[in-house]
């Protein structure tokens, strides 16, 4: 199974291919978040998802700006993570337990994004692309911020969830 749609012979080509996957990653999140906003019950969680949707729309534009062409590569990881979040939205019946599940799903996405942007920053650095590095770092900072906010919300919401079925 080929990892990318084209053969890659240089770090520069690998970097561009990974940026194309980051574009699919961000675009997929903009499609997934509206349903998570709708399904979240806790007002602070809803607000956190709304804020991150706005940030993610900016991430799409920033990643497009780093690519010479508007072209994406499928990021298999985000599609798997989104399908797990969708399964939770179908299967979990208690609204607080669903909030707990949505926080968990969103944090798994954030951690993947942090890994992706950390990798891209390292490659941009190796390629001497300091302007790219700064943009990637600004996106990564938003992902760290979103993850920390979700941790704060989970400290409160997780303790409100029923531990066993009533
Ligand atoms: Fe993002």
Backbone and ligand atoms as CSV (ligand in chain L), in Angstrom:
chain,resi,resn,atom,element,x,y,z
A,1,UNK,N,N,0.850,-1.192,0.000
A,1,UNK,CA,C,0.000,0.000,0.000
A,1,UNK,C,C,0.890,1.247,0.000
A,2,UNK,N,N,0.599,2.145,-0.921
A,2,UNK,CA,C,1.399,3.371,-0.988
A,2,UNK,C,C,0.900,4.370,0.063
A,3,UNK,N,N,1.834,5.039,0.700
A,3,UNK,CA,C,1.470,6.023,1.724
A,3,UNK,C,C,0.980,7.315,1.086
A,4,UNK,N,N,1.640,7.733,0.010
A,4,UNK,CA,C,1.266,8.978,-0.674
A,4,UNK,C,C,0.923,8.659,-2.136
A,5,UNK,N,N,0.271,9.590,-2.813
A,5,UNK,CA,C,-0.158,9.341,-4.190
A,5,UNK,C,C,0.975,9.484,-5.193
A,6,UNK,N,N,2.091,10.090,-4.775
A,6,UNK,CA,C,3.218,10.247,-5.704
A,6,UNK,C,C,4.481,9.695,-5.058
A,7,UNK,N,N,5.475,9.342,-5.864
A,7,UNK,CA,C,6.766,8.926,-5.315
A,7,UNK,C,C,7.479,10.161,-4.784
A,8,UNK,N,N,8.127,9.996,-3.636
A,8,UNK,CA,C,8.773,11.142,-2.985
A,8,UNK,C,C,10.272,10.862,-2.904
A,9,UNK,N,N,11.063,11.745,-3.503
A,9,UNK,CA,C,12.511,11.504,-3.567
A,9,UNK,C,C,13.310,12.471,-2.707
A,10,UNK,N,N,12.631,13.417,-2.065
A,10,UNK,CA,C,13.386,14.407,-1.284
A,10,UNK,C,C,12.580,14.829,-0.057
A,11,UNK,N,N,13.278,15.419,0.894
A,11,UNK,CA,C,12.610,15.938,2.098
A,11,UNK,C,C,11.599,17.016,1.714
A,12,UNK,N,N,11.946,17.794,0.720
A,12,UNK,CA,C,11.041,18.851,0.261
A,12,UNK,C,C,9.718,18.274,-0.258
A,13,UNK,N,N,9.806,17.185,-1.000
A,13,UNK,CA,C,8.576,16.543,-1.507
A,13,UNK,C,C,7.797,15.901,-0.362
A,14,UNK,N,N,8.523,15.304,0.582
A,14,UNK,CA,C,7.863,14.698,1.745
A,14,UNK,C,C,7.136,15.776,2.554
A,15,UNK,N,N,7.787,16.915,2.717
A,15,UNK,CA,C,7.202,18.047,3.456
A,15,UNK,C,C,5.912,18.507,2.772
A,16,UNK,N,N,5.955,18.671,1.467
A,16,UNK,CA,C,4.761,19.116,0.734
A,16,UNK,C,C,3.641,18.086,0.849
A,17,UNK,N,N,3.987,16.803,0.753
A,17,UNK,CA,C,2.968,15.752,0.860
A,17,UNK,C,C,2.336,15.766,2.253
A,18,UNK,N,N,3.147,15.989,3.282
A,18,UNK,CA,C,2.617,16.019,4.659
A,18,UNK,C,C,1.738,17.260,4.857
A,19,UNK,N,N,2.116,18.379,4.230
A,19,UNK,CA,C,1.267,19.578,4.299
A,19,UNK,C,C,-0.094,19.309,3.654
A,20,UNK,N,N,-0.085,18.542,2.560
A,20,UNK,CA,C,-1.357,18.213,1.896
A,20,UNK,C,C,-2.230,17.363,2.819
A,21,UNK,N,N,-1.596,16.473,3.589
A,21,UNK,CA,C,-2.355,15.686,4.571
A,21,UNK,C,C,-2.873,16.590,5.688
A,22,UNK,N,N,-2.075,17.576,6.091
A,22,UNK,CA,C,-2.523,18.517,7.133
A,22,UNK,C,C,-3.741,19.311,6.639
A,23,UNK,N,N,-3.765,19.613,5.341
A,23,UNK,CA,C,-4.923,20.337,4.793
A,23,UNK,C,C,-6.178,19.469,4.891
A,24,UNK,N,N,-6.066,18.187,4.543
A,24,UNK,CA,C,-7.216,17.284,4.668
A,24,UNK,C,C,-7.631,17.165,6.139
A,25,UNK,N,N,-6.643,17.091,7.014
A,25,UNK,CA,C,-6.889,17.007,8.458
A,25,UNK,C,C,-7.738,18.195,8.929
A,26,UNK,N,N,-7.309,19.390,8.587
A,26,UNK,CA,C,-8.023,20.595,9.033
A,26,UNK,C,C,-9.407,20.697,8.382
A,27,UNK,N,N,-9.471,20.387,7.086
A,27,UNK,CA,C,-10.770,20.472,6.397
A,27,UNK,C,C,-11.757,19.464,6.987
A,28,UNK,N,N,-11.259,18.276,7.328
A,28,UNK,CA,C,-12.130,17.246,7.910
A,28,UNK,C,C,-12.645,17.694,9.279
A,29,UNK,N,N,-11.788,18.366,10.049
A,29,UNK,CA,C,-12.219,18.849,11.380
A,29,UNK,C,C,-13.299,19.934,11.233
A,30,UNK,N,N,-13.169,20.797,10.225
A,30,UNK,CA,C,-14.212,21.835,10.050
A,30,UNK,C,C,-15.568,21.193,9.733
A,31,UNK,N,N,-15.526,20.005,9.115
A,31,UNK,CA,C,-16.799,19.317,8.809
A,31,UNK,C,C,-17.327,18.563,10.024
A,32,UNK,N,N,-16.427,18.089,10.896
A,32,UNK,CA,C,-16.848,17.274,12.052
A,32,UNK,C,C,-17.331,18.127,13.230
A,33,UNK,N,N,-16.725,19.300,13.430
A,33,UNK,CA,C,-17.033,20.092,14.635
A,33,UNK,C,C,-18.487,20.568,14.733
A,34,UNK,N,N,-19.141,20.979,13.635
A,34,UNK,CA,C,-20.530,21.449,13.804
A,34,UNK,C,C,-21.440,20.414,14.467
A,35,UNK,N,N,-21.260,19.131,14.127
A,35,UNK,CA,C,-22.101,18.099,14.756
A,35,UNK,C,C,-21.726,17.936,16.234
A,36,UNK,N,N,-20.437,18.089,16.555
A,36,UNK,CA,C,-20.002,17.975,17.952
A,36,UNK,C,C,-20.540,19.149,18.773
A,37,UNK,N,N,-20.585,20.338,18.155
A,37,UNK,CA,C,-21.162,21.522,18.824
A,37,UNK,C,C,-22.635,21.255,19.144
A,38,UNK,N,N,-23.336,20.704,18.147
A,38,UNK,CA,C,-24.770,20.428,18.300
A,38,UNK,C,C,-25.016,19.389,19.398
A,39,UNK,N,N,-24.149,18.385,19.476
A,39,UNK,CA,C,-24.364,17.271,20.417
A,39,UNK,C,C,-23.859,17.557,21.834
A,40,UNK,N,N,-22.952,18.533,21.985
A,40,UNK,CA,C,-22.418,18.830,23.318
A,40,UNK,C,C,-23.502,19.510,24.159
A,41,UNK,N,N,-23.584,19.137,25.436
A,41,UNK,CA,C,-24.582,19.742,26.331
A,41,UNK,C,C,-23.995,20.846,27.192
A,42,UNK,N,N,-22.781,20.632,27.662
A,42,UNK,CA,C,-22.161,21.607,28.567
A,42,UNK,C,C,-21.880,22.915,27.807
A,43,UNK,N,N,-22.363,24.068,28.325
A,43,UNK,CA,C,-22.186,25.332,27.589
A,43,UNK,C,C,-20.715,25.695,27.344
A,44,UNK,N,N,-19.853,25.416,28.328
A,44,UNK,CA,C,-18.429,25.759,28.160
A,44,UNK,C,C,-17.785,24.870,27.089
A,45,UNK,N,N,-18.224,23.607,27.037
A,45,UNK,CA,C,-17.696,22.687,26.016
A,45,UNK,C,C,-18.158,23.112,24.622
A,46,UNK,N,N,-19.456,23.455,24.532
A,46,UNK,CA,C,-20.006,23.951,23.255
A,46,UNK,C,C,-19.199,25.164,22.773
A,47,UNK,N,N,-18.952,26.095,23.700
A,47,UNK,CA,C,-18.212,27.310,23.364
A,47,UNK,C,C,-16.778,26.981,22.931
A,48,UNK,N,N,-16.157,26.021,23.615
A,48,UNK,CA,C,-14.777,25.628,23.266
A,48,UNK,C,C,-14.742,25.052,21.840
A,49,UNK,N,N,-15.739,24.246,21.500
A,49,UNK,CA,C,-15.795,23.675,20.139
A,49,UNK,C,C,-16.048,24.785,19.107
A,50,UNK,N,N,-16.926,25.742,19.460
A,50,UNK,CA,C,-17.209,26.850,18.524
A,50,UNK,C,C,-15.947,27.677,18.271
A,51,UNK,N,N,-15.236,27.985,19.339
A,51,UNK,CA,C,-13.990,28.757,19.197
A,51,UNK,C,C,-12.987,27.980,18.345
A,52,UNK,N,N,-12.891,26.659,18.606
A,52,UNK,CA,C,-11.903,25.882,17.851
A,52,UNK,C,C,-12.314,25.710,16.387
A,53,UNK,N,N,-13.618,25.746,16.114
A,53,UNK,CA,C,-14.051,25.705,14.708
A,53,UNK,C,C,-13.555,26.954,13.980
A,54,UNK,N,N,-13.702,28.112,14.640
A,54,UNK,CA,C,-13.214,29.364,14.027
A,54,UNK,C,C,-11.700,29.302,13.814
A,55,UNK,N,N,-10.985,28.780,14.813
A,55,UNK,CA,C,-9.521,28.645,14.672
A,55,UNK,C,C,-9.174,27.682,13.541
A,56,UNK,N,N,-9.941,26.600,13.442
A,56,UNK,CA,C,-9.649,25.573,12.436
A,56,UNK,C,C,-9.874,26.123,11.025
A,57,UNK,N,N,-10.894,26.978,10.867
A,57,UNK,CA,C,-11.113,27.607,9.556
A,57,UNK,C,C,-9.895,28.457,9.166
A,58,UNK,N,N,-9.289,29.096,10.154
A,58,UNK,CA,C,-8.061,29.874,9.887
A,58,UNK,C,C,-6.891,28.930,9.578
A,59,UNK,N,N,-6.845,27.778,10.272
A,59,UNK,CA,C,-5.774,26.801,9.999
A,59,UNK,C,C,-5.847,26.318,8.549
A,60,UNK,N,N,-7.079,26.091,8.059
A,60,UNK,CA,C,-7.244,25.655,6.654
A,60,UNK,C,C,-6.583,26.684,5.738
A,61,UNK,N,N,-6.878,27.957,5.983
A,61,UNK,CA,C,-6.328,29.012,5.114
A,61,UNK,C,C,-4.810,29.109,5.261
A,62,UNK,N,N,-4.309,28.961,6.491
A,62,UNK,CA,C,-2.859,29.039,6.701
A,62,UNK,C,C,-2.139,27.890,5.988
A,63,UNK,N,N,-2.689,26.661,6.085
A,63,UNK,CA,C,-2.030,25.518,5.437
A,63,UNK,C,C,-2.115,25.673,3.910
A,64,UNK,N,N,-3.258,26.151,3.419
A,64,UNK,CA,C,-3.369,26.411,1.971
A,64,UNK,C,C,-2.298,27.401,1.530
A,65,UNK,N,N,-2.065,28.409,2.386
A,65,UNK,CA,C,-1.059,29.427,2.070
A,65,UNK,C,C,0.354,28.858,1.990
A,66,UNK,N,N,0.603,27.754,2.716
A,66,UNK,CA,C,1.935,27.134,2.690
A,66,UNK,C,C,2.124,26.246,1.462
A,67,UNK,N,N,1.001,25.842,0.869
A,67,UNK,CA,C,1.055,25.002,-0.328
A,67,UNK,C,C,0.953,25.907,-1.557
A,68,UNK,N,N,1.707,25.592,-2.566
A,68,UNK,CA,C,1.632,26.406,-3.791
A,68,UNK,C,C,0.299,26.189,-4.496
A,69,UNK,N,N,-0.275,24.990,-4.303
A,69,UNK,CA,C,-1.555,24.673,-4.945
A,69,UNK,C,C,-2.554,24.216,-3.884
A,70,UNK,N,N,-3.846,24.392,-4.163
A,70,UNK,CA,C,-4.908,23.967,-3.255
A,70,UNK,C,C,-5.165,22.478,-3.508
A,71,UNK,N,N,-4.368,21.642,-2.850
A,71,UNK,CA,C,-4.407,20.209,-3.135
A,71,UNK,C,C,-4.211,19.457,-1.820
A,72,UNK,N,N,-5.059,18.460,-1.558
A,72,UNK,CA,C,-4.900,17.714,-0.304
A,72,UNK,C,C,-4.613,16.243,-0.567
A,73,UNK,N,N,-4.053,15.576,0.445
A,73,UNK,CA,C,-3.823,14.126,0.466
A,73,UNK,C,C,-4.650,13.594,1.620
A,74,UNK,N,N,-5.282,12.444,1.461
A,74,UNK,CA,C,-6.090,11.894,2.546
A,74,UNK,C,C,-5.253,11.609,3.791
A,75,UNK,N,N,-5.728,12.148,4.925
A,75,UNK,CA,C,-5.109,11.837,6.218
A,75,UNK,C,C,-5.974,10.740,6.847
A,76,UNK,N,N,-5.471,9.506,6.792
A,76,UNK,CA,C,-6.290,8.364,7.256
A,76,UNK,C,C,-6.581,8.467,8.756
A,77,UNK,N,N,-5.653,9.038,9.499
A,77,UNK,CA,C,-5.823,9.096,10.960
A,77,UNK,C,C,-7.044,9.933,11.328
A,78,UNK,N,N,-7.199,11.109,10.722
A,78,UNK,CA,C,-8.315,11.971,11.131
A,78,UNK,C,C,-9.651,11.332,10.755
A,79,UNK,N,N,-9.683,10.630,9.625
A,79,UNK,CA,C,-10.953,9.994,9.248
A,79,UNK,C,C,-11.321,8.893,10.247
A,80,UNK,N,N,-10.310,8.176,10.750
A,80,UNK,CA,C,-10.567,7.141,11.763
A,80,UNK,C,C,-11.021,7.783,13.080
A,81,UNK,N,N,-10.359,8.882,13.484
A,81,UNK,CA,C,-10.727,9.547,14.744
A,81,UNK,C,C,-12.135,10.129,14.662
A,82,UNK,N,N,-12.480,10.709,13.510
A,82,UNK,CA,C,-13.827,11.284,13.346
A,82,UNK,C,C,-14.876,10.172,13.368
A,83,UNK,N,N,-14.568,9.029,12.769
A,83,UNK,CA,C,-15.573,7.959,12.781
A,83,UNK,C,C,-15.764,7.422,14.202
A,84,UNK,N,N,-14.713,7.471,15.026
A,84,UNK,CA,C,-14.876,7.061,16.426
A,84,UNK,C,C,-15.755,8.067,17.179
A,85,UNK,N,N,-15.561,9.346,16.902
A,85,UNK,CA,C,-16.403,10.382,17.537
A,85,UNK,C,C,-17.861,10.208,17.105
A,86,UNK,N,N,-18.060,9.895,15.832
A,86,UNK,CA,C,-19.433,9.693,15.334
A,86,UNK,C,C,-20.077,8.475,16.001
A,87,UNK,N,N,-19.280,7.442,16.224
A,87,UNK,CA,C,-19.807,6.242,16.892
A,87,UNK,C,C,-20.251,6.596,18.309
A,88,UNK,N,N,-19.463,7.430,19.004
A,88,UNK,CA,C,-19.831,7.848,20.363
A,88,UNK,C,C,-21.146,8.614,20.326
A,89,UNK,N,N,-21.310,9.479,19.308
A,89,UNK,CA,C,-22.536,10.300,19.226
A,89,UNK,C,C,-23.756,9.421,18.958
A,90,UNK,N,N,-23.545,8.257,18.368
A,90,UNK,CA,C,-24.645,7.331,18.105
A,90,UNK,C,C,-24.919,6.452,19.322
A,91,UNK,N,N,-23.846,6.022,19.992
A,91,UNK,CA,C,-23.984,4.976,21.010
A,91,UNK,C,C,-24.233,5.494,22.427
A,92,UNK,N,N,-23.723,6.693,22.749
A,92,UNK,CA,C,-23.802,7.150,24.151
A,92,UNK,C,C,-25.144,7.833,24.383
A,93,UNK,N,N,-25.881,7.355,25.387
A,93,UNK,CA,C,-27.244,7.857,25.609
A,93,UNK,C,C,-27.316,8.947,26.678
A,94,UNK,N,N,-26.423,8.905,27.663
A,94,UNK,CA,C,-26.453,9.921,28.726
A,94,UNK,C,C,-25.732,11.183,28.243
A,95,UNK,N,N,-26.367,12.380,28.370
A,95,UNK,CA,C,-25.738,13.596,27.825
A,95,UNK,C,C,-24.402,13.970,28.457
A,96,UNK,N,N,-24.248,13.722,29.749
A,96,UNK,CA,C,-22.957,14.065,30.383
A,96,UNK,C,C,-21.883,13.066,29.957
A,97,UNK,N,N,-22.277,11.800,29.865
A,97,UNK,CA,C,-21.304,10.788,29.398
A,97,UNK,C,C,-20.913,11.105,27.952
A,98,UNK,N,N,-21.871,11.602,27.158
A,98,UNK,CA,C,-21.536,11.981,25.782
A,98,UNK,C,C,-20.543,13.140,25.774
A,99,UNK,N,N,-20.738,14.124,26.661
A,99,UNK,CA,C,-19.752,15.216,26.765
A,99,UNK,C,C,-18.362,14.665,27.087
A,100,UNK,N,N,-18.314,13.728,28.017
A,100,UNK,CA,C,-17.026,13.106,28.388
A,100,UNK,C,C,-16.408,12.438,27.152
A,101,UNK,N,N,-17.249,11.719,26.395
A,101,UNK,CA,C,-16.757,11.031,25.186
A,101,UNK,C,C,-16.285,12.032,24.140
A,102,UNK,N,N,-17.028,13.141,23.983
A,102,UNK,CA,C,-16.649,14.159,22.985
A,102,UNK,C,C,-15.332,14.835,23.366
A,103,UNK,N,N,-15.143,15.095,24.669
A,103,UNK,CA,C,-13.871,15.688,25.119
A,103,UNK,C,C,-12.731,14.715,24.795
A,104,UNK,N,N,-12.937,13.438,25.088
A,104,UNK,CA,C,-11.894,12.433,24.806
A,104,UNK,C,C,-11.569,12.369,23.323
A,105,UNK,N,N,-12.610,12.355,22.498
A,105,UNK,CA,C,-12.402,12.286,21.036
A,105,UNK,C,C,-11.669,13.535,20.549
A,106,UNK,N,N,-12.086,14.703,21.055
A,106,UNK,CA,C,-11.463,15.956,20.608
A,106,UNK,C,C,-10.007,16.027,21.052
A,107,UNK,N,N,-9.719,15.533,22.258
A,107,UNK,CA,C,-8.324,15.579,22.715
A,107,UNK,C,C,-7.442,14.629,21.913
A,108,UNK,N,N,-8.009,13.500,21.480
A,108,UNK,CA,C,-7.226,12.598,20.620
A,108,UNK,C,C,-6.897,13.295,19.298
A,109,UNK,N,N,-7.855,14.069,18.772
A,109,UNK,CA,C,-7.602,14.837,17.539
A,109,UNK,C,C,-6.521,15.888,17.789
A,110,UNK,N,N,-6.652,16.614,18.905
A,110,UNK,CA,C,-5.655,17.662,19.201
A,110,UNK,C,C,-4.256,17.066,19.330
A,111,UNK,N,N,-4.149,15.925,19.998
A,111,UNK,CA,C,-2.825,15.322,20.176
A,111,UNK,C,C,-2.246,14.894,18.826
A,112,UNK,N,N,-3.107,14.412,17.938
A,112,UNK,CA,C,-2.608,14.062,16.597
A,112,UNK,C,C,-2.141,15.316,15.862
A,113,UNK,N,N,-2.935,16.382,15.966
A,113,UNK,CA,C,-2.532,17.631,15.294
A,113,UNK,C,C,-1.210,18.156,15.860
A,114,UNK,N,N,-1.046,18.082,17.172
A,114,UNK,CA,C,0.206,18.548,17.790
A,114,UNK,C,C,1.383,17.732,17.233
A,115,UNK,N,N,1.190,16.427,17.064
A,115,UNK,CA,C,2.256,15.582,16.493
A,115,UNK,C,C,2.541,15.970,15.041
A,116,UNK,N,N,1.477,16.208,14.268
A,116,UNK,CA,C,1.648,16.566,12.849
A,116,UNK,C,C,2.401,17.894,12.723
A,117,UNK,N,N,1.989,18.897,13.505
A,117,UNK,CA,C,2.643,20.209,13.365
A,117,UNK,C,C,4.058,20.194,13.949
A,118,UNK,N,N,4.285,19.355,14.956
A,118,UNK,CA,C,5.652,19.208,15.465
A,118,UNK,C,C,6.570,18.639,14.386
A,119,UNK,N,N,6.069,17.630,13.672
A,119,UNK,CA,C,6.833,17.021,12.573
A,119,UNK,C,C,7.070,18.039,11.465
A,120,UNK,N,N,6.013,18.726,11.064
A,120,UNK,CA,C,6.139,19.711,9.975
A,120,UNK,C,C,7.115,20.830,10.349
A,121,UNK,N,N,7.072,21.268,11.611
A,121,UNK,CA,C,8.005,22.316,12.063
A,121,UNK,C,C,9.456,21.831,11.943
A,122,UNK,N,N,9.686,20.580,12.345
A,122,UNK,CA,C,11.059,20.033,12.266
A,122,UNK,C,C,11.528,19.998,10.812
A,123,UNK,N,N,10.654,19.588,9.911
A,123,UNK,CA,C,11.033,19.506,8.489
A,123,UNK,C,C,11.210,20.897,7.887
A,124,UNK,N,N,10.321,21.840,8.258
A,124,UNK,CA,C,10.466,23.214,7.760
A,124,UNK,C,C,11.812,23.787,8.207
A,125,UNK,N,N,12.185,23.477,9.437
A,125,UNK,CA,C,13.467,23.936,9.976
A,125,UNK,C,C,14.629,23.359,9.170
A,126,UNK,N,N,14.575,22.051,8.890
A,126,UNK,CA,C,15.637,21.403,8.114
A,126,UNK,C,C,15.744,22.009,6.713
A,127,UNK,N,N,14.590,22.409,6.164
A,127,UNK,CA,C,14.560,22.962,4.802
A,127,UNK,C,C,14.856,24.467,4.781
A,128,UNK,N,N,15.067,25.056,5.961
A,128,UNK,CA,C,15.380,26.481,6.023
A,128,UNK,C,C,14.188,27.375,5.736
A,129,UNK,N,N,12.978,26.848,5.927
A,129,UNK,CA,C,11.767,27.647,5.644
A,129,UNK,C,C,11.273,28.299,6.940
A,130,UNK,N,N,11.917,29.400,7.308
A,130,UNK,CA,C,11.612,30.028,8.598
A,130,UNK,C,C,10.222,30.661,8.628
A,131,UNK,N,N,9.748,31.155,7.483
A,131,UNK,CA,C,8.389,31.736,7.474
A,131,UNK,C,C,7.351,30.634,7.665
A,132,UNK,N,N,7.562,29.498,7.005
A,132,UNK,CA,C,6.660,28.355,7.200
A,132,UNK,C,C,6.668,27.937,8.667
A,133,UNK,N,N,7.883,27.868,9.242
A,133,UNK,CA,C,8.035,27.428,10.633
A,133,UNK,C,C,7.179,28.286,11.556
A,134,UNK,N,N,7.211,29.594,11.361
A,134,UNK,CA,C,6.461,30.514,12.232
A,134,UNK,C,C,4.952,30.280,12.091
A,135,UNK,N,N,4.505,30.054,10.873
A,135,UNK,CA,C,3.062,29.806,10.659
A,135,UNK,C,C,2.658,28.477,11.306
A,136,UNK,N,N,3.484,27.456,11.108
A,136,UNK,CA,C,3.194,26.138,11.700
A,136,UNK,C,C,3.169,26.235,13.233
A,137,UNK,N,N,4.073,27.037,13.771
A,137,UNK,CA,C,4.127,27.204,15.228
A,137,UNK,C,C,2.865,27.906,15.741
A,138,UNK,N,N,2.349,28.860,14.960
A,138,UNK,CA,C,1.131,29.564,15.387
A,138,UNK,C,C,-0.073,28.610,15.382
A,139,UNK,N,N,-0.117,27.707,14.415
A,139,UNK,CA,C,-1.214,26.714,14.385
A,139,UNK,C,C,-1.064,25.773,15.578
A,140,UNK,N,N,0.157,25.300,15.778
A,140,UNK,CA,C,0.419,24.363,16.882
A,140,UNK,C,C,0.031,24.995,18.233
A,141,UNK,N,N,0.286,26.291,18.386
A,141,UNK,CA,C,-0.069,26.975,19.641
A,141,UNK,C,C,-1.583,26.920,19.871
A,142,UNK,N,N,-2.371,27.089,18.807
A,142,UNK,CA,C,-3.834,26.980,18.937
A,142,UNK,C,C,-4.228,25.568,19.371
A,143,UNK,N,N,-3.549,24.557,18.814
A,143,UNK,CA,C,-3.893,23.162,19.158
A,143,UNK,C,C,-3.566,22.892,20.638
A,144,UNK,N,N,-2.405,23.395,21.085
A,144,UNK,CA,C,-2.045,23.241,22.503
A,144,UNK,C,C,-3.092,23.939,23.380
A,145,UNK,N,N,-3.497,25.136,22.973
A,145,UNK,CA,C,-4.479,25.900,23.751
A,145,UNK,C,C,-5.812,25.174,23.821
A,146,UNK,N,N,-6.253,24.623,22.702
A,146,UNK,CA,C,-7.526,23.890,22.666
A,146,UNK,C,C,-7.444,22.661,23.568
A,147,UNK,N,N,-6.299,21.975,23.521
A,147,UNK,CA,C,-6.128,20.766,24.333
A,147,UNK,C,C,-6.163,21.107,25.830
A,148,UNK,N,N,-5.478,22.192,26.202
A,148,UNK,CA,C,-5.454,22.590,27.620
A,148,UNK,C,C,-6.843,22.984,28.114
A,149,UNK,N,N,-7.584,23.713,27.270
A,149,UNK,CA,C,-8.944,24.109,27.649
A,149,UNK,C,C,-9.818,22.871,27.836
A,150,UNK,N,N,-9.685,21.894,26.934
A,150,UNK,CA,C,-10.472,20.657,27.064
A,150,UNK,C,C,-10.108,19.915,28.355
A,151,UNK,N,N,-8.835,19.940,28.726
A,151,UNK,CA,C,-8.430,19.300,29.994
A,151,UNK,C,C,-9.096,19.998,31.174
A,152,UNK,N,N,-9.116,21.346,31.133
A,152,UNK,CA,C,-9.772,22.099,32.217
A,152,UNK,C,C,-11.258,21.748,32.298
A,153,UNK,N,N,-11.915,21.701,31.132
A,153,UNK,CA,C,-13.357,21.387,31.115
A,153,UNK,C,C,-13.582,19.962,31.623
A,154,UNK,N,N,-12.706,19.052,31.231
A,154,UNK,CA,C,-12.890,17.644,31.639
A,154,UNK,C,C,-12.738,17.477,33.151
A,155,UNK,N,N,-11.912,18.325,33.786
A,155,UNK,CA,C,-11.759,18.237,35.250
A,155,UNK,C,C,-13.121,18.386,35.939
A,156,UNK,N,N,-13.975,19.240,35.371
A,156,UNK,CA,C,-15.306,19.468,35.970
A,156,UNK,C,C,-16.324,18.458,35.426
A,157,UNK,N,N,-16.417,18.363,34.079
A,157,UNK,CA,C,-17.484,17.557,33.463
A,157,UNK,C,C,-17.332,16.064,33.793
A,158,UNK,N,N,-16.100,15.553,33.752
A,158,UNK,CA,C,-15.924,14.108,33.967
A,158,UNK,C,C,-16.425,13.671,35.346
A,159,UNK,N,N,-16.266,14.581,36.342
A,159,UNK,CA,C,-16.695,14.199,37.697
A,159,UNK,C,C,-18.216,14.254,37.846
A,160,UNK,N,N,-18.904,14.906,36.881
A,160,UNK,CA,C,-20.379,14.992,36.941
A,160,UNK,C,C,-21.046,13.792,36.283
A,161,UNK,N,N,-20.267,13.015,35.539
A,161,UNK,CA,C,-20.860,11.895,34.796
A,161,UNK,C,C,-21.209,10.745,35.739
A,162,UNK,N,N,-22.350,10.089,35.515
A,162,UNK,CA,C,-22.683,8.922,36.353
A,162,UNK,C,C,-21.667,7.808,36.123
A,163,UNK,N,N,-21.092,7.302,37.219
A,163,UNK,CA,C,-20.070,6.254,37.090
A,163,UNK,C,C,-20.697,4.917,36.693
A,164,UNK,N,N,-21.926,4.674,37.162
A,164,UNK,CA,C,-22.624,3.436,36.776
A,164,UNK,C,C,-24.044,3.805,36.339
A,165,UNK,N,N,-24.642,2.956,35.528
A,165,UNK,CA,C,-25.970,3.241,34.996
A,165,UNK,C,C,-26.993,3.281,36.135
A,166,UNK,N,N,-27.919,4.253,36.053
A,166,UNK,CA,C,-28.930,4.394,37.103
A,166,UNK,C,C,-29.935,3.237,37.018
L,1,LIG,FE,FE,-6.079,22.773,13.635
